[in-house]
Amino acid sequence: MPGASETSGKAVALRRAFEAIRHLSDPEPPWHDILQSARDVVGSDTASFLVVEGTRLVDGLTLDVDAVAEREYFAHFHTKDILLNPSLPWTAGSWFDTEWCLTPEVRSHSEYYNDFMLKHRMRHMMSFQIETGPQSSAISFHRARKTEGADDFLSTGPVKELTSALLSAMADRKAAADRVLTAIDLVDGSFNDATFLVDAEGRVIHACEAARVQLDAVSAVGVRGGRLWHASARLRKQLETSLRRASLASGPLRIVLPGRRAGACVMDLARADGRLRYDRRPLLLARVSPPRARAEITLDVLCAALDITTAEGEVLAELMHGATAEEIAAATAISIHTVRKHIAHLMEKTGCARQVDLVRLALGAVGCG
């Protein structure tokens, strides 16, 4: 039976946990505070918060885990983690306990249990599943010694109150995010746009079916293997680079990609509000607008398509209309030396060896080639 001081300590920890969980609706949830107070309620030595997609670890936070153990886990042992076993019957709200979920024989043959858990004094692990599906998350609690009667206190008292509050708050956060995404889908449908929620590596987190169909119809951008994809290796690299840049930028970023038909598809990228994600990864809203006709191709579209400066874009636009360097200098009131310098920079940036290839590339980039 727990003593009066232990009971009082758990009550204080539970109040702290409720306060932290109440802020799960914030753009940046206080996961460290949640993890720390939950650890104190359960009474473990260390704790961790993990988010996985399939068998891939996408986010992780640890508390009081030895630095060597943390490095070993994220460098190698996360691929061996017992929790990532797809055969486990995970459901939201369920507990996994190494003492009663794994037989002694299974534990004796587990590389993760023997070479990682026992090595780093984590003999007993109890893990609570917060959510399941394409993305799942769990909080794990580790103890150096085996805990007797763990199944009793996991399903009753303060621990039960803690997990119930956590599940309810996560469900509310997810429902709020779903409402926002539904509203975005409805608005996009009215304007014939397609908006995706993606991570910095292009993995599609959310996209309604109408958006997928529209994107496939108007653009060379598609979804392959759960990621945004482009048939052109050059433009695929540009897309990947732009996603990474947008995840770090404070404002929106625009790129232009050729469409399947005439015209260019404009993709705007912007960091998504933190309330649209369930972990700490930066997510992006990627909106693809309908193709623009050749007459609608503007300087900003050309510059965005090739990632060039406005001055370089002005020179390139004239080249695309057949002007010579001398004619561009006369029309723009800049020296022929400056015009040729811009052309040289354009050739270097695009990797083109001939001016005709530069023009052909520019036309293709904006869907006019």
Secondary structure, DSSP 8 states (H G I E B T S, - for coil): ---HHHHHHHHHHHHHHHHHHHGGGSSS--HHHHHHHHHHHHT-SEEEEEEEETTEEEEEEEES--HHHHHHHHHTGGGG-GGG-TTS---TT-EEEHHHHS-HHHHHH-HIIIIIITTTT--EEEEEEEE-SSEEEEEEEEESS--TTHHHHHSSHHHHHHHHHHHHHHHHHHHHHHHHHHHHHHHHHHHT-EEEEEETT-BEEE--HHHHHHHHHHBSEEEETTEEEESSHHHHHHHHHHHHHHHH-SS-EEEEEEBSSSSEEEEEEEE--GGG-SSSS-EEEEEE---B-GGG--HHHHHHHHT--HHHHHHHHHHHTT--HHHHHHHHT--HHHHHHHHHHHHHHHT-SSHHHHHHHHHHHTT--
